[in-house]
């Protein structure tokens, strides 16, 4: 009986040994998958790949050899989405787009004239900007609802920065040339962002920063309109709230303003705000606030013409040049002292315009249930502004207020932009003479009526509740714009947003992880208190996508500190000694030389205390660099595992796995 029991026990040991050998072989095989993974693409290959993906987004990757015709079609579809949605376009959609485009034009015409005035340009340049850029975007853009044209924030940005170099009243021609040059550079930067997938630069203007920036800019724009409402002739060229208010009080004190302008402007401002209120209360009456600005222009112009109010101090538009967009190619300045300034201002304008347009486009696309391609949007914006700079336009982008009208009017595609552009063009050809008596106070009231949409107090409060650091970026941008300048407000917002990223990057969390009961899942022991720690083994995960010069030493010191604390606890509690530290690298996408040196030092420090270091699931870029630096040879290929579970099993010394661990 004893002999039989001994044979059964021996057979069981053989089966167990075979199972352990099989597990060990499987772990080695999985580790080889990791160690022998293909090399990652080089930097230049990534750049070329990004450009190809932008240009050929619809290319079938499963086909090794694609015909030249299909490549050309894919290229054209990537640059011109109209070739995709245009195939299903029909008369029903055109009817909706026609009505939306006409409604949009009724709002765009008076707003464009007002925004040109805000940009310190003649009124016709605002109308020009509502013709060429929308037409180009209609062919290249992927958003169906966005309305393209001049906007208040970009207009203020251009006037506040460029007039520091060139006074628009002393030399309007030189000022205008600088505006066109800035527009050209803005388009170049936007196209480059899209082609080389550099959209992350725009993301430095976080949502919170944009909310604060827009709010501050809206207040400044509103104060700027006091010049038109009060007909002030000598107004501050600065944009901060203190300088603007000082200029207003000085003019009122010395009686250099005209009350009739104020009365006319305020009367129509009340009318516009009532129309806006009616449109918000009843969505079916969206057309009332849409056509209210055009009605205001027509009525006020008729009043001034019939009463000869211009003879009693009412400031009017006077001559407004009509006709097709004239060429401005010869006005671009690529030589001289201001080229660097134009490029810098173009970069700022490009980022602000993209941030506003992409935010607007994504908002309405999410309502309709489709997605827009951010990189294609940047390319489309870039080409439309390049074309605009060559045809007497300044920086155009997507307008939130006009896009909301376009959406409410039932637009189906960007054909509504084409209808709007053609309507504006016809107005330039036929009706510009009728705008001679349009009072400037009405343009100011139209801009003022559009500003409430830029100030979002509820969203600012929501940001405060959710994330205090985000709110700091929001309020920093707000006060920077309000009390200094548009550029300073942007700079403050970017610095705070970047500081937030930097803080998370240089002080990443290092968490201890354990196995959830009855699973092979390893999780943070603080988030999941029921996670079980493996005796004699410490498992850490770094909450960062990059181990680099900024955080490498912090990560090393943090891991050593946690390992030392655990060792001291084991001595006090009489538990066994720590035998291994497993570093879960699944979060880490890349590593630099400083990070590799930190890992080498960590390995040496742990080894000196009799503790082995094992790595689990290093990513493609990471394992490639670890092999190039010979770190894999120093730590031993047997200490690199595909999963944390494999690493734990090996470090527990199961079967022949102990040989690997001992090595």
PAMIPA-225777 format. One record per residue (C-alpha): chain; x, y, z. Coordinates in steps of 0.05 Angstrom, whole numbers, always signed. Layout:
% PAMIPA-225777
pt chain A u X v Y w Z
...
***
This chain:
% PAMIPA-225777
pt chain A u +0 v +0 w +0
pt chain A u +57 v +47 w +18
pt chain A u +93 v +30 w -47
pt chain A u +30 v +47 w -87
pt chain A u +22 v +113 w -50
pt chain A u +96 v +129 w -64
pt chain A u +87 v +115 w -138
pt chain A u +25 v +159 w -142
pt chain A u +61 v +216 w -106
pt chain A u +121 v +208 w -153
pt chain A u +75 v +210 w -213
pt chain A u +41 v +273 w -186
pt chain A u +110 v +306 w -177
pt chain A u +128 v +289 w -248
pt chain A u +63 v +320 w -275
pt chain A u +72 v +381 w -232
pt chain A u +144 v +388 w -255
pt chain A u +122 v +382 w -328
pt chain A u +69 v +435 w -317
pt chain A u +119 v +481 w -286
pt chain A u +168 v +469 w -343
pt chain A u +112 v +485 w -392
pt chain A u +95 v +549 w -356
pt chain A u +168 v +569 w -355
pt chain A u +176 v +555 w -429
pt chain A u +113 v +596 w -444
pt chain A u +140 v +654 w -403
pt chain A u +206 v +652 w -441
pt chain A u +169 v +650 w -507
pt chain A u +126 v +710 w -488
pt chain A u +187 v +748 w -465
pt chain A u +220 v +734 w -533
pt chain A u +160 v +765 w -568
pt chain A u +175 v +828 w -529
pt chain A u +250 v +827 w -538
pt chain A u +246 v +811 w -613
pt chain A u +192 v +862 w -630
pt chain A u +205 v +903 w -693
pt chain A u +245 v +967 w -688
pt chain A u +203 v +1030 w -683
pt chain A u +202 v +1078 w -742
pt chain A u +255 v +1133 w -744
pt chain A u +237 v +1206 w -734
pt chain A u +237 v +1222 w -808
pt chain A u +193 v +1162 w -823
pt chain A u +143 v +1188 w -771
pt chain A u +142 v +1257 w -803
pt chain A u +131 v +1228 w -872
pt chain A u +78 v +1180 w -845
pt chain A u +41 v +1238 w -812
pt chain A u +40 v +1277 w -876
pt chain A u +17 v +1216 w -916
pt chain A u -38 v +1202 w -865
pt chain A u -63 v +1274 w -871
pt chain A u -59 v +1274 w -947
pt chain A u -84 v +1202 w -958
pt chain A u -132 v +1190 w -899
pt chain A u -176 v +1144 w -940
pt chain A u -120 v +1101 w -967
pt chain A u -132 v +1026 w -959
pt chain A u -74 v +1002 w -916
pt chain A u -89 v +929 w -928
pt chain A u -71 v +935 w -1002
pt chain A u +3 v +930 w -1014
pt chain A u +2 v +959 w -1084
pt chain A u -49 v +1011 w -1100
pt chain A u -62 v +1036 w -1169
pt chain A u -41 v +1106 w -1187
pt chain A u -113 v +1126 w -1200
pt chain A u -135 v +1104 w -1130
pt chain A u -76 v +1142 w -1099
pt chain A u -96 v +1205 w -1136
pt chain A u -169 v +1197 w -1114
pt chain A u -148 v +1185 w -1042
pt chain A u -104 v +1247 w -1045
pt chain A u -160 v +1290 w -1072
pt chain A u -210 v +1263 w -1020
pt chain A u -161 v +1279 w -964
pt chain A u -154 v +1351 w -987
pt chain A u -225 v +1361 w -1012
pt chain A u -278 v +1328 w -969
pt chain A u -330 v +1358 w -1017
pt chain A u -314 v +1298 w -1062
pt chain A u -341 v +1252 w -1007
pt chain A u -405 v +1286 w -985
pt chain A u -418 v +1317 w -1054
pt chain A u -437 v +1250 w -1084
pt chain A u -499 v +1246 w -1039
pt chain A u -518 v +1319 w -1046
pt chain A u -589 v +1331 w -1070
pt chain A u -641 v +1386 w -1082
pt chain A u -672 v +1377 w -1013
pt chain A u -606 v +1391 w -979
pt chain A u -593 v +1450 w -1025
pt chain A u -660 v +1481 w -1006
pt chain A u -641 v +1478 w -932
pt chain A u -571 v +1504 w -946
pt chain A u -599 v +1561 w -988
pt chain A u -644 v +1586 w -933
pt chain A u -589 v +1578 w -881
pt chain A u -539 v +1614 w -925
pt chain A u -586 v +1673 w -937
pt chain A u -601 v +1678 w -863
pt chain A u -526 v +1674 w -848
pt chain A u -511 v +1729 w -898
pt chain A u -562 v +1776 w -865
pt chain A u -520 v +1770 w -801
pt chain A u -452 v +1767 w -834
pt chain A u -456 v +1831 w -873
pt chain A u -466 v +1879 w -815
pt chain A u -421 v +1839 w -769
pt chain A u -365 v +1837 w -820
pt chain A u -367 v +1912 w -828
pt chain A u -365 v +1921 w -753
pt chain A u -307 v +1872 w -743
pt chain A u -267 v +1907 w -798
pt chain A u -276 v +1971 w -758
pt chain A u -252 v +1934 w -696
pt chain A u -190 v +1911 w -735
pt chain A u -177 v +1984 w -755
pt chain A u -191 v +1969 w -828
pt chain A u -239 v +2000 w -878
pt chain A u -308 v +1967 w -877
pt chain A u -301 v +1932 w -944
pt chain A u -244 v +1888 w -919
pt chain A u -291 v +1855 w -870
pt chain A u -338 v +1839 w -928
pt chain A u -279 v +1814 w -970
pt chain A u -262 v +1766 w -913
pt chain A u -332 v +1738 w -917
pt chain A u -324 v +1719 w -990
pt chain A u -258 v +1683 w -1007
pt chain A u -243 v +1645 w -942
pt chain A u -314 v +1613 w -937
pt chain A u -309 v +1591 w -1010
pt chain A u -241 v +1558 w -999
pt chain A u -264 v +1525 w -934
pt chain A u -326 v +1498 w -968
pt chain A u -281 v +1456 w -1013
pt chain A u -231 v +1434 w -960
pt chain A u -265 v +1436 w -892
pt chain A u -297 v +1377 w -856
pt chain A u -347 v +1414 w -812
pt chain A u -418 v +1420 w -840
pt chain A u -444 v +1476 w -795
pt chain A u -385 v +1523 w -783
pt chain A u -393 v +1594 w -810
pt chain A u -328 v +1624 w -835
pt chain A u -310 v +1698 w -834
pt chain A u -280 v +1753 w -790
pt chain A u -290 v +1746 w -715
pt chain A u -286 v +1796 w -657
pt chain A u -229 v +1764 w -618
pt chain A u -181 v +1757 w -677
pt chain A u -199 v +1828 w -701
pt chain A u -182 v +1855 w -632
pt chain A u -118 v +1814 w -631
pt chain A u -94 v +1842 w -697
pt chain A u -110 v +1914 w -682
pt chain A u -81 v +1912 w -611
pt chain A u -14 v +1882 w -634
pt chain A u -2 v +1912 w -703
pt chain A u -19 v +1984 w -684
pt chain A u +40 v +1982 w -635
pt chain A u +85 v +1979 w -696
pt chain A u +44 v +2016 w -748
pt chain A u -9 v +2068 w -733
pt chain A u -71 v +2054 w -776
pt chain A u -92 v +2128 w -776
pt chain A u -24 v +2157 w -793
pt chain A u -8 v +2107 w -850
pt chain A u -68 v +2062 w -865
pt chain A u -35 v +2033 w -927
pt chain A u +26 v +2008 w -888
pt chain A u -19 v +1982 w -833
pt chain A u -61 v +1944 w -884
pt chain A u +0 v +1913 w -916
pt chain A u +23 v +1889 w -848
pt chain A u -46 v +1859 w -835
pt chain A u -44 v +1820 w -901
pt chain A u +27 v +1795 w -886
pt chain A u +5 v +1772 w -816
pt chain A u -54 v +1736 w -849
pt chain A u -7 v +1701 w -898
pt chain A u +38 v +1677 w -841
pt chain A u -22 v +1655 w -801
pt chain A u -45 v +1612 w -859
pt chain A u +24 v +1582 w -869
pt chain A u +28 v +1563 w -795
pt chain A u -42 v +1533 w -795
pt chain A u -27 v +1491 w -857
pt chain A u +38 v +1467 w -827
pt chain A u +3 v +1448 w -762
pt chain A u -44 v +1404 w -801
pt chain A u +6 v +1373 w -850
pt chain A u +57 v +1356 w -796
pt chain A u +5 v +1339 w -743
pt chain A u +27 v +1394 w -696
pt chain A u -43 v +1406 w -669
pt chain A u -18 v +1395 w -599
pt chain A u +9 v +1466 w -601
pt chain A u -63 v +1491 w -604
pt chain A u -81 v +1447 w -546
pt chain A u -36 v +1488 w -501
pt chain A u -95 v +1536 w -502
pt chain A u -137 v +1492 w -457
pt chain A u -212 v +1496 w -453
pt chain A u -207 v +1534 w -387
pt chain A u -157 v +1583 w -417
pt chain A u -202 v +1595 w -477
pt chain A u -262 v +1609 w -431
pt chain A u -222 v +1660 w -391
pt chain A u -190 v +1690 w -453
pt chain A u -257 v +1698 w -490
pt chain A u -289 v +1729 w -428
pt chain A u -234 v +1781 w -420
pt chain A u -232 v +1795 w -494
pt chain A u -308 v +1804 w -496
pt chain A u -304 v +1858 w -442
pt chain A u -247 v +1894 w -477
pt chain A u -284 v +1890 w -544
pt chain A u -346 v +1919 w -510
pt chain A u -307 v +1976 w -480
pt chain A u -274 v +1989 w -548
pt chain A u -344 v +2000 w -577
pt chain A u -354 v +2060 w -533
pt chain A u -313 v +2097 w -585
pt chain A u -368 v +2085 w -636
pt chain A u -426 v +2094 w -588
pt chain A u -399 v +2161 w -563
pt chain A u -366 v +2183 w -629
pt chain A u -300 v +2195 w -593
pt chain A u -247 v +2221 w -641
pt chain A u -186 v +2214 w -596
pt chain A u -188 v +2144 w -567
pt chain A u -134 v +2103 w -532
pt chain A u -93 v +2056 w -576
pt chain A u -83 v +2010 w -516
pt chain A u -132 v +1954 w -502
pt chain A u -128 v +1946 w -426
pt chain A u -190 v +1965 w -387
pt chain A u -157 v +2021 w -349
pt chain A u -131 v +2057 w -411
pt chain A u -197 v +2050 w -447
pt chain A u -238 v +2077 w -388
pt chain A u -189 v +2134 w -378
pt chain A u -198 v +2153 w -452
pt chain A u -274 v +2150 w -445
pt chain A u -277 v +2193 w -382
pt chain A u -228 v +2243 w -412
pt chain A u -271 v +2251 w -474
pt chain A u -335 v +2259 w -433
pt chain A u -302 v +2309 w -387
pt chain A u -279 v +2353 w -445
pt chain A u -345 v +2346 w -484
pt chain A u -312 v +2314 w -544
pt chain A u -369 v +2264 w -553
pt chain A u -437 v +2268 w -586
pt chain A u -499 v +2246 w -546
pt chain A u -540 v +2234 w -609
pt chain A u -494 v +2177 w -629
pt chain A u -502 v +2147 w -560
pt chain A u -578 v +2152 w -563
pt chain A u -582 v +2121 w -633
pt chain A u -534 v +2065 w -615
pt chain A u -567 v +2048 w -549
pt chain A u -636 v +2047 w -580
pt chain A u -616 v +1995 w -632
pt chain A u -575 v +1957 w -580
pt chain A u -638 v +1948 w -539
pt chain A u -674 v +1924 w -602
pt chain A u -618 v +1874 w -617
pt chain A u -617 v +1847 w -546
pt chain A u -693 v +1839 w -546
pt chain A u -688 v +1801 w -612
pt chain A u -633 v +1758 w -582
pt chain A u -676 v +1743 w -521
pt chain A u -736 v +1724 w -564
pt chain A u -692 v +1677 w -606
pt chain A u -666 v +1643 w -543
pt chain A u -735 v +1634 w -513
pt chain A u -765 v +1605 w -576
pt chain A u -718 v +1565 w -620
pt chain A u -766 v +1568 w -678
pt chain A u -756 v +1644 w -680
pt chain A u -681 v +1638 w -690
pt chain A u -687 v +1681 w -753
pt chain A u -707 v +1742 w -712
pt chain A u -638 v +1753 w -679
pt chain A u -606 v +1732 w -745
pt chain A u -638 v +1787 w -787
pt chain A u -642 v +1839 w -731
pt chain A u -572 v +1867 w -746
pt chain A u -589 v +1876 w -820
pt chain A u -655 v +1909 w -802
pt chain A u -618 v +1955 w -754
pt chain A u -570 v +1976 w -809
pt chain A u -626 v +1989 w -859
pt chain A u -669 v +2028 w -809
pt chain A u -612 v +2069 w -779
pt chain A u -585 v +2086 w -848
pt chain A u -654 v +2109 w -871
pt chain A u -662 v +2151 w -807
pt chain A u -595 v +2185 w -817
pt chain A u -608 v +2197 w -891
pt chain A u -677 v +2226 w -880
pt chain A u -660 v +2270 w -820
pt chain A u -591 v +2292 w -844
pt chain A u -565 v +2270 w -775
pt chain A u -493 v +2269 w -800
pt chain A u -496 v +2344 w -799
pt chain A u -511 v +2342 w -724
pt chain A u -452 v +2300 w -702
pt chain A u -473 v +2229 w -721
pt chain A u -411 v +2194 w -749
pt chain A u -426 v +2152 w -811
pt chain A u -389 v +2101 w -852
pt chain A u -386 v +2145 w -914
pt chain A u -351 v +2116 w -974
pt chain A u -349 v +2039 w -976
pt chain A u -311 v +2011 w -1036
pt chain A u -350 v +1957 w -1072
pt chain A u -333 v +1906 w -1125
pt chain A u -296 v +1840 w -1126
pt chain A u -239 v +1825 w -1079
pt chain A u -178 v +1861 w -1107
pt chain A u -112 v +1825 w -1108
pt chain A u -64 v +1840 w -1051
pt chain A u -5 v +1797 w -1073
pt chain A u +38 v +1859 w -1085
pt chain A u +22 v +1885 w -1015
pt chain A u +53 v +1826 w -977
pt chain A u +118 v +1847 w -944
pt chain A u +173 v +1795 w -938
pt chain A u +230 v +1845 w -932
pt chain A u +242 v +1899 w -881
pt chain A u +245 v +1907 w -806
pt chain A u +175 v +1881 w -792
pt chain A u +178 v +1811 w -823
pt chain A u +196 v +1777 w -757
pt chain A u +141 v +1815 w -721
pt chain A u +91 v +1795 w -775
pt chain A u +111 v +1721 w -768
pt chain A u +105 v +1723 w -692
pt chain A u +37 v +1757 w -695
pt chain A u +16 v +1708 w -749
pt chain A u +34 v +1650 w -704
pt chain A u -8 v +1678 w -646
pt chain A u -66 v +1694 w -692
pt chain A u -62 v +1624 w -723
pt chain A u -66 v +1590 w -655
pt chain A u -123 v +1634 w -630
pt chain A u -163 v +1626 w -695
pt chain A u -153 v +1550 w -696
pt chain A u -172 v +1543 w -622
pt chain A u -237 v +1580 w -634
pt chain A u -254 v +1545 w -700
pt chain A u -239 v +1474 w -676
pt chain A u -277 v +1486 w -611
pt chain A u -337 v +1512 w -650
pt chain A u -334 v +1457 w -703
pt chain A u -328 v +1401 w -652
pt chain A u -385 v +1428 w -610
pt chain A u -436 v +1427 w -667
pt chain A u -408 v +1363 w -697
pt chain A u -421 v +1327 w -631
pt chain A u -494 v +1351 w -633
pt chain A u -502 v +1323 w -704
pt chain A u -466 v +1258 w -685
pt chain A u -405 v +1260 w -729
pt chain A u -331 v +1277 w -720
pt chain A u -287 v +1328 w -754
pt chain A u -214 v +1315 w -772
pt chain A u -173 v +1364 w -732
pt chain A u -112 v +1361 w -778
pt chain A u -154 v +1369 w -841
pt chain A u -188 v +1429 w -808
pt chain A u -121 v +1461 w -796
pt chain A u -100 v +1450 w -868
pt chain A u -166 v +1479 w -893
pt chain A u -160 v +1539 w -847
pt chain A u -88 v +1549 w -870
pt chain A u -103 v +1548 w -944
pt chain A u -164 v +1593 w -937
pt chain A u -123 v +1646 w -900
pt chain A u -66 v +1641 w -950
pt chain A u -116 v +1652 w -1006
pt chain A u -148 v +1707 w -964
pt chain A u -82 v +1744 w -955
pt chain A u -75 v +1745 w -1031
pt chain A u -145 v +1774 w -1041
pt chain A u -149 v +1831 w -991
pt chain A u -176 v +1790 w -932
pt chain A u -151 v +1787 w -861
pt chain A u -150 v +1727 w -814
pt chain A u -215 v +1689 w -818
pt chain A u -240 v +1632 w -774
pt chain A u -304 v +1600 w -749
pt chain A u -352 v +1645 w -712
pt chain A u -393 v +1616 w -655
pt chain A u -451 v +1665 w -661
pt chain A u -458 v +1657 w -737
pt chain A u -448 v +1581 w -733
pt chain A u -504 v +1577 w -682
pt chain A u -549 v +1616 w -731
pt chain A u -527 v +1571 w -789
pt chain A u -543 v +1509 w -747
pt chain A u -610 v +1536 w -724
pt chain A u -628 v +1554 w -796
pt chain A u -622 v +1480 w -814
pt chain A u -559 v +1478 w -856
pt chain A u -541 v +1410 w -883
pt chain A u -471 v +1422 w -910
pt chain A u -419 v +1477 w -921
pt chain A u -458 v +1498 w -983
pt chain A u -491 v +1548 w -936
pt chain A u -422 v +1583 w -933
pt chain A u -421 v +1586 w -1009
pt chain A u -490 v +1617 w -1010
pt chain A u -469 v +1667 w -957
pt chain A u -405 v +1685 w -994
pt chain A u -442 v +1695 w -1060
pt chain A u -494 v +1739 w -1025
pt chain A u -440 v +1781 w -994
pt chain A u -406 v +1787 w -1061
pt chain A u -470 v +1811 w -1094
pt chain A u -478 v +1861 w -1038
pt chain A u -408 v +1887 w -1052
pt chain A u -426 v +1895 w -1125
pt chain A u -495 v +1925 w -1117
pt chain A u -509 v +1954 w -1048
pt chain A u -446 v +1986 w -1020
pt chain A u -467 v +2056 w -1041
pt chain A u -530 v +2048 w -998
pt chain A u -487 v +2040 w -936
pt chain A u -457 v +2110 w -942
pt chain A u -502 v +2138 w -887
pt chain A u -497 v +2078 w -840
pt chain A u -480 v +2105 w -770
pt chain A u -418 v +2078 w -736
pt chain A u -458 v +2073 w -671
pt chain A u -500 v +2018 w -703
pt chain A u -439 v +1977 w -720
pt chain A u -417 v +1985 w -648
pt chain A u -485 v +1962 w -623
pt chain A u -483 v +1901 w -669
pt chain A u -416 v +1880 w -641
pt chain A u -440 v +1893 w -569
pt chain A u -502 v +1850 w -580
pt chain A u -458 v +1791 w -601
pt chain A u -412 v +1794 w -540
pt chain A u -456 v +1760 w -487
pt chain A u -443 v +1694 w -523
pt chain A u -369 v +1701 w -510
pt chain A u -376 v +1708 w -434
pt chain A u -393 v +1641 w -402
pt chain A u -399 v +1651 w -327
pt chain A u -432 v +1583 w -316
pt chain A u -374 v +1547 w -350
pt chain A u -324 v +1585 w -308
pt chain A u -361 v +1564 w -245
pt chain A u -362 v +1492 w -270
pt chain A u -286 v +1495 w -282
pt chain A u -277 v +1521 w -211
pt chain A u -316 v +1462 w -182
pt chain A u -280 v +1409 w -223
pt chain A u -207 v +1431 w -226
pt chain A u -177 v +1489 w -187
pt chain A u -113 v +1491 w -229
pt chain A u -155 v +1496 w -292
pt chain A u -193 v +1553 w -261
pt chain A u -127 v +1588 w -246
pt chain A u -111 v +1585 w -321
pt chain A u -181 v +1611 w -336
pt chain A u -176 v +1670 w -288
pt chain A u -104 v +1684 w -307
pt chain A u -123 v +1691 w -381
pt chain A u -183 v +1734 w -362
pt chain A u -145 v +1784 w -320
pt chain A u -85 v +1784 w -367
pt chain A u -129 v +1806 w -425
pt chain A u -169 v +1853 w -382
pt chain A u -113 v +1892 w -348
pt chain A u -54 v +1884 w -395
pt chain A u -64 v +1861 w -467
pt chain A u -90 v +1805 w -510
pt chain A u -19 v +1776 w -519
pt chain A u -5 v +1778 w -445
pt chain A u -71 v +1744 w -430
pt chain A u -53 v +1689 w -480
pt chain A u +17 v +1683 w -451
pt chain A u -9 v +1677 w -380
pt chain A u -58 v +1623 w -401
pt chain A u -5 v +1583 w -438
pt chain A u +45 v +1590 w -381
pt chain A u -5 v +1566 w -329
pt chain A u -28 v +1508 w -373
pt chain A u +44 v +1489 w -388
pt chain A u +62 v +1494 w -314
pt chain A u +6 v +1445 w -299
pt chain A u +33 v +1396 w -350
pt chain A u +104 v +1406 w -325
pt chain A u +83 v +1395 w -253
pt chain A u +51 v +1328 w -271
pt chain A u +111 v +1310 w -314
pt chain A u +167 v +1324 w -264
pt chain A u +129 v +1294 w -204
pt chain A u +93 v +1233 w -232
pt chain A u +58 v +1186 w -184
pt chain A u +93 v +1120 w -168
pt chain A u +40 v +1071 w -142
pt chain A u +47 v +1004 w -109
pt chain A u +3 v +952 w -144
pt chain A u -25 v +885 w -123
pt chain A u -66 v +828 w -152
pt chain A u -142 v +831 w -146
pt chain A u -170 v +768 w -112
pt chain A u -187 v +711 w -160
pt chain A u -160 v +749 w -220
pt chain A u -95 v +761 w -257
pt chain A u -107 v +837 w -256
pt chain A u -58 v +882 w -220
pt chain A u -84 v +949 w -193
pt chain A u -65 v +1007 w -149
pt chain A u -70 v +983 w -76
pt chain A u -94 v +1052 w -53
pt chain A u -152 v +1053 w -103
pt chain A u -167 v +979 w -90
pt chain A u -152 v +963 w -17
pt chain A u -171 v +890 w -28
pt chain A u -114 v +881 w -78
pt chain A u -65 v +830 w -51
pt chain A u +9 v +845 w -46
pt chain A u +55 v +787 w -62
pt chain A u +102 v +770 w -3
pt chain A u +175 v +785 w -18
pt chain A u +158 v +822 w -83
pt chain A u +145 v +896 w -92
pt chain A u +108 v +918 w -156
pt chain A u +109 v +991 w -177
pt chain A u +76 v +1029 w -234
pt chain A u +98 v +1098 w -258
pt chain A u +40 v +1144 w -276
pt chain A u +75 v +1179 w -333
pt chain A u +81 v +1167 w -407
pt chain A u +154 v +1188 w -407
pt chain A u +215 v +1177 w -363
pt chain A u +262 v +1233 w -382
pt chain A u +312 v +1283 w -354
pt chain A u +256 v +1321 w -319
pt chain A u +231 v +1263 w -276
pt chain A u +281 v +1206 w -280
pt chain A u +316 v +1219 w -214
pt chain A u +250 v +1232 w -179
pt chain A u +223 v +1165 w -203
pt chain A u +287 v +1128 w -181
pt chain A u +288 v +1161 w -113
pt chain A u +214 v +1148 w -102
pt chain A u +220 v +1074 w -119
pt chain A u +281 v +1067 w -74
pt chain A u +245 v +1104 w -18
pt chain A u +184 v +1058 w -23
pt chain A u +228 v +996 w -27
pt chain A u +268 v +1018 w +35
pt chain A u +205 v +1034 w +74
pt chain A u +177 v +965 w +57
pt chain A u +242 v +932 w +78
pt chain A u +240 v +968 w +145
pt chain A u +168 v +946 w +156
pt chain A u +187 v +874 w +142
pt chain A u +243 v +877 w +193
pt chain A u +197 v +906 w +246
pt chain A u +142 v +855 w +233
pt chain A u +190 v +797 w +226
pt chain A u +169 v +782 w +155
pt chain A u +213 v +755 w +100
pt chain A u +262 v +798 w +62
pt chain A u +243 v +832 w -3
pt chain A u +272 v +792 w -60
pt chain A u +250 v +830 w -122
pt chain A u +222 v +896 w -148
pt chain A u +179 v +892 w -210
pt chain A u +170 v +956 w -249
pt chain A u +107 v +956 w -292
pt chain A u +126 v +998 w -353
pt chain A u +60 v +992 w -391
pt chain A u +45 v +1066 w -382
pt chain A u +113 v +1089 w -405
pt chain A u +113 v +1104 w -480
pt chain A u +183 v +1131 w -486
pt chain A u +248 v +1140 w -448
pt chain A u +310 v +1183 w -458
pt chain A u +383 v +1173 w -438
pt chain A u +371 v +1205 w -370
pt chain A u +316 v +1155 w -358
pt chain A u +360 v +1097 w -378
pt chain A u +416 v +1121 w -331
pt chain A u +365 v +1126 w -275
pt chain A u +343 v +1054 w -287
pt chain A u +416 v +1032 w -286
pt chain A u +428 v +1067 w -220
pt chain A u +363 v +1037 w -192
pt chain A u +387 v +968 w -214
pt chain A u +454 v +978 w -180
pt chain A u +423 v +1004 w -115
pt chain A u +374 v +947 w -111
pt chain A u +427 v +895 w -128
pt chain A u +472 v +921 w -73
pt chain A u +416 v +906 w -24
pt chain A u +404 v +837 w -52
pt chain A u +341 v +856 w -90
pt chain A u +330 v +837 w -162
pt chain A u +298 v +886 w -212
pt chain A u +249 v +860 w -264
pt chain A u +214 v +899 w -319
pt chain A u +144 v +883 w -344
pt chain A u +113 v +902 w -411
pt chain A u +161 v +957 w -435
pt chain A u +133 v +990 w -498
pt chain A u +164 v +987 w -567
pt chain A u +205 v +1051 w -563
pt chain A u +228 v +1035 w -493
pt chain A u +252 v +964 w -505
pt chain A u +287 v +987 w -569
pt chain A u +327 v +1040 w -530
pt chain A u +341 v +992 w -473
pt chain A u +372 v +943 w -522
pt chain A u +413 v +997 w -557
pt chain A u +440 v +1021 w -489
pt chain A u +459 v +949 w -468
pt chain A u +414 v +955 w -407
pt chain A u +379 v +890 w -427
pt chain A u +446 v +855 w -425
pt chain A u +463 v +883 w -357
pt chain A u +396 v +866 w -324
pt chain A u +391 v +800 w -362
pt chain A u +339 v +782 w -415
pt chain A u +308 v +734 w -364
pt chain A u +287 v +793 w -321
pt chain A u +243 v +826 w -375
pt chain A u +172 v +799 w -381
pt chain A u +112 v +810 w -424
pt chain A u +63 v +817 w -365
pt chain A u +66 v +832 w -291
pt chain A u +36 v +764 w -278
pt chain A u +94 v +730 w -314
pt chain A u +143 v +771 w -275
pt chain A u +110 v +753 w -208
pt chain A u +109 v +678 w -225
pt chain A u +182 v +680 w -245
pt chain A u +203 v +719 w -183
pt chain A u +166 v +670 w -138
pt chain A u +216 v +618 w -162
pt chain A u +165 v +568 w -187
pt chain A u +199 v +507 w -217
pt chain A u +254 v +523 w -266
pt chain A u +232 v +595 w -264
pt chain A u +278 v +602 w -204
pt chain A u +337 v +591 w -249
pt chain A u +317 v +652 w -289
pt chain A u +306 v +692 w -226
pt chain A u +373 v +672 w -197
pt chain A u +408 v +692 w -261
***
